[in-house]
Amino acid sequence: MSSGKTIVWFRGDLRIEDNPALAAAARDGSVFPVYIWCPEEEGQFYPGRVSQWWLKQSLAHLEQSLKSLGAELVMILPGLNPVSLVRDHSIKEKLAEVGISVESYNGDLLYEPWEIYDEEGRAFSTFVAYWDKCTIEGLGLENELEKSSNVLLGRGCSLGWSNADKALTEFVEQNLFEYSKSRFKILWRRDWKSQGEESVTLFLKAIGLREYSRYLCFNYPFTHERSLLSNMKYFPWNADANCFKVWRQGRTGYPLVDAGMRELWATGWIHNKIRVIVSSFTISGSLPDGQELEQLHCLQIQGSKFDPEGEYVRQWLPELARMPIEWIHHPWDAPLTVLKAAGVELGLNYPKPIIDMDTAREHLREAIFKVWEMEAAAKSATSDQMNEDVFDNSDSIKTSAILKVIPKEKSSCLTYSSHDQRVPSFQNCNNGLLPRKRPLPVDEEKLHMDKPNKQNKEAGTSGRED
């Protein structure tokens, strides 16, 4: 720039320490820090109340931190502004055209999603394989009507980069060594004291899972709209708006699910195990390394395993606070005398289950049969097309078809910034197939369903082919 300043565009890394972009700019002289707020570009991922509250507090903290260094954070509210990698790439090209050099820095991941591929240059579709490879190598953010609800968030969170750094230091010094034993506890405790190498490994794996989610979004961008498993396109979804609303508000009648959703409403955060449980309550089995589609979590057993004393449920569902331990995770089975003594009236102050497990299992069975039926019909149609010499192999999709990521040296459809990030520009790329097969895990807490015939059983789980 003519002024001799370097623009630092803050994105998700709202901190001044351990910020590679800010550090590089500061070495070159004067810094002009900028944050651009344009949620409209997020489309269906428009940030919600908690995300906006977090951003507001974090930006305020960053602004004060920069002021202490003599720099003023400039916040811009444009009509529309690119935020994705592809659109970032477009901005870099336009700046380069007018003689402004651009550099990007990895400030929030261990590995960029385009850095980790298998030996053939394909993206991983299971976490274990991905992590093995990694270990080897005035913006209107808070509405006045939301402030009362946001008070709860402030009680449970200390925002800003310095508080995050403090929390990490406290965790490493006091709690990390007990992580392997405490990772399943859904009530946060601050009295963990012990040590063990396994804890460190598991904590790093948890960080890896966060990276893996970003990795999937980058290498398989279609997963925002549909499953990584192609046979799920035949799944007969039941878009019941009322059921979805009941689930969102924590009124399903299943205590562990409801407690998780209410904690999410109040704090914007839930434990990983609870996140899996509440999401699996709606649907599961849509990732290659997830649980099988035909398995249903037994919420009573899940509750006994992860919340054995019922403390978590009582904390977030005060209407069940007096329920005895033996009934806390399945109050619908409790005798009327027990319910009365606990002050619980099912259907009044706590809902009855929106669906019983036997009915849910039968619905899932019917849905899976429908998937197999439609998949067989599609294959038959494809076969007929082949016989008529009108076959287009772009329509030939194996059950576990997954996009193939072409390695840099072999690709003719990837473009790169002259300065830094690899940014795919997909232009009629032919997608390869990554065949895979995974065994059916045995877990006593999950309910399995029989396949319709021997042929499907031998072909693989859920009728998927190798």
Sequence and secondary structure as in RCSB ss.txt:
>XXXX:A:sequence
MSSGKTIVWFRGDLRIEDNPALAAAARDGSVFPVYIWCPEEEGQFYPGRVSQWWLKQSLAHLEQSLKSLGAELVM
ILPGLNPVSLVRDHSIKEKLAEVGISVESYNGDLLYEPWEIYDEEGRAFSTFVAYWDKCTIEGLGLENELEKSSN
VLLGRGCSLGWSNADKALTEFVEQNLFEYSKSRFKILWRRDWKSQGEESVTLFLKAIGLREYSRYLCFNYPFTHE
RSLLSNMKYFPWNADANCFKVWRQGRTGYPLVDAGMRELWATGWIHNKIRVIVSSFTISGSLPDGQELEQLHCLQ
IQGSKFDPEGEYVRQWLPELARMPIEWIHHPWDAPLTVLKAAGVELGLNYPKPIIDMDTAREHLREAIFKVWEME
AAAKSATSDQMNEDVFDNSDSIKTSAILKVIPKEKSSCLTYSSHDQRVPSFQNCNNGLLPRKRPLPVDEEKLHMD
KPNKQNKEAGTSGRED
>XXXX:A:secstr
 TTSEEEEEESS   STT HHHHHHHHTSEEEEEEE  GGGGGGG   HHHHHHHHHHHHHHHHHHHHTT   EE
E  S    SHHHHHHHHHHHHHTT        S SS TTS   TTS    SHHHHHHHHHH     S GGGHHHH
HHHHHH   SHHHHHHHHHHIIIIIGGGHHHHTT SS  S      HHHHHHHHHHHHHHHHHHHHHHH GGGGT
S SSGGGGG      HHHHHHHHTT SS HHHHHHHHHHHHHS   HHHHHHHHHTT    STTS  TT EE HH
HHHHHH TTSHHHHHH GGGTT  GGGTT GGGS HHHHHHHT  BTTTB   SS HHHHHHHHHHHHHHHHHHH
HHHHHHHHHHHHTT   GGG   TT       GGG SSEEE SSS EEE  SS               TTEE   
 SSHHHHHH GGG   
